[in-house]
Amino acid sequence: MDRMNQEKSRLDSIAGDSWYAMGANGASVRYSASVFGRFFRSGSCLEMGPAEGLGTELLAKHFTDLTCVDGAQSFCEALRSRYPNITVKQSLFEEFDPGRKFDNIVLGHVLEHVEYPRALLTNAREWLTPTGRVLAAVPNARSIHRQMAVEMGLLKHEHELNATDVHHGHRRVYDPESYRQDFLRAGLKIEVFGGYWVKPMSNKQIDEQWTPEMLHAAMVVGERYPDTAAEIYVVAGR
């Protein structure tokens, strides 16, 4: 089996037991989409890696010209059924060519998954209209819960992949500096850097112990402390 077929099989396997939409993780995806909504350009949107479509729900309400691309067949089939008016394409990002430009490109929790994130960002820059924006979010290695895990001996260092990272198919955990660096080296100009979600414990503990109100408050308060927030994001243009 060649590398591209191996990657397709890997993505289908991850989709077959996906945790993206569950509990605190699902709340994080929805909050991320709401943050991106502050910075949307009018016009068209390309969403890369929609998974179960939690963020797509907001995008579909905002954009009449929306294209979604995902490598997992099951995710694509579910999106086509749920959103018949949007364009859904099944493709590995390495093989994807939209054949057009977009005013917004959303990479919600994508760059930690792909083998060559800088190459994807370089391509995304070329797919932008002159005033278009890339809006992207990833987990933060410097999150309080990861720092605490190191102190407790549960992780060797902040960038180590934990069991949940492995299950999600993550290949890396960014910190704020390395995240910004990938955008800059791809030729993109960072307009906004931020974060959200004060996270002192694991998703499992949060799901068991927190109310929805507590979780939302943690998302909001985390925006005040982006360097140690659980999730960090960048808004960038050409």
ABEGO torsion letter per residue (X at the ends): XBAAAAAAAAAAAAAABBAAABEAAAAAAAAAAAAAAAABBBEBBBBBGAEAGAAAAAAAAABABBBBBBABAAAAAAAAAABAABBBBBBBAAABBAGBBBABBBBBGAAAABABAAAAAAAAAAABBAABBBBBBBBBAABAAAAAAAAAGABABAABBBAAAAAAGBABBBBAAAAAAAAAAAGBBBABBBBBGBBABBAAAAAAABBAAAAAAAAAAAAABAAABABBBBBBBX
